[in-house]
């Protein structure tokens, strides 16, 4: 484990971590961010460039896409007509899920193209590393359930025999919605020199 590298990874998500209220959850998401492969912080959101807006292309595009998905969730949670439907812990867990949802998009070891089953890879990775976390079983299940279904209706692929779960619960639908909106090409989000969203 490289502590300097882990600190850099965590620092890159500082504004998003600050959105999480529960201190125990903050500690756990920092651990999970430290476990993300180095490539996550370097690659574009789409290997082909077809399915994401301009800000998600090129170097660090996947990081920027993830930040936008989290920001969309935060903006919705700032609206009490939306946030009133969820407890504070549920909101925090969904923010954590959005930080992690594409964490292994190119596999455990970087492949040239997106791994279609990456929602399942991330979910299994979290479970495999649960001894490093202080999350309870039901919290890990919550996280993994909303990550596994984040692809929404795009749950099959002609190059894979994997069938991903579709969102069924309101939590799964919320996480999918934030990811879906963050991938829309009409979005024009501006970032500063540290790849943080400009206000």
Secondary structure as UniProt FT lines:
FT   HELIX           3..12
FT   HELIX           14..18
FT   HELIX           23..35
FT   HELIX           38..41
FT   HELIX           54..56
FT   TURN            59..60
FT   HELIX           61..77
FT   HELIX           80..83
FT   TURN            84..85
FT   HELIX           88..100
FT   TURN            101..110
FT   TURN            116..117
FT   HELIX           118..128
FT   HELIX           130..132
FT   HELIX           137..148
FT   TURN            149..153
FT   TURN            158..159
FT   HELIX           170..182
FT   TURN            185..186
FT   TURN            193..194
//
